[in-house]
Amino acid sequence: MKIGILGSGEVGRRLADGCIDLGHHVMIGTRNPEKEEIQKWIDNPKHKETAFVGSFAEAASFGELIVLSTLWRGTENAINMAISSNFNNKIVVDTTNPLEFAKDSPPKLSLGYDKSAGEVIQSLLPNSKVVKAFNIVGNPHMIHPDFPGGPPTMFICGNFKDAKDIIIEELLTPFGWDTIDIGGIEQSRLLEPLAMLWITYYIQTGLGNHAFKLLKK
């Protein structure tokens, strides 16, 4: 599968590496293809013939499936730069959290209760099938999470069951996740605060080696 990833930060590069390891072809879309991190990534010998770098529009056009991994404050602009028609009839994986940063203060959510980033993105891309995923864990553990208690739980949501099934089959299960579908895209209102719980514990401990697991009997 061809996968376009919008965002060249740690999340985008981590997911790109995981997708390439699964045999997919990946193009990372970025505002600055020349920056050191992205040049180092594209020069990795493991990425020969399967990894590409381009603009947001090029990555969105390239991908049969698109992953949004931008900072929230730049997400709408990235979508606009990628040209909305390039998303039509495609699955869009939304990894974003609507974090608001202030000097000398921990991050907080800028949306909540009756609105979420997932819902905003679905409204910006009405002809796409948005699936919220990967937003509740730090990027080092997004691919093949290894914890003593076994595979952690990835909660996902979205309005289209077929799209969620594809994400589970093509990405989450091969990456080693136990996945639970919690319903429509409005359930992002739960998943984004859950990410804040992960972030708060990270800030308190200085350690990112934690994930959530739903225990079932």
Buried (B, 14 or more C-beta within 10 A) or exposed (E): BBBBBBBBBBBBBBBBBBBBBBEBBBBBBBBEBEEEBBEEBBEEEEBEEBBBBBBBBBBBBBBEBBBBBBBBEBBEEBBEBBBBEBBEEBBBBBBBBBBEEEEEEEBBBBBBEEBBBBBBBBEBBEEBBBBBBBBBBBBEBBBEBEEEEEBBBBBBBBBBEEBBEBBBEBBBBBBBBBBEBEEBBBBBBBBBBBBBEBBEEBEEEEEBEBBBEEEEE
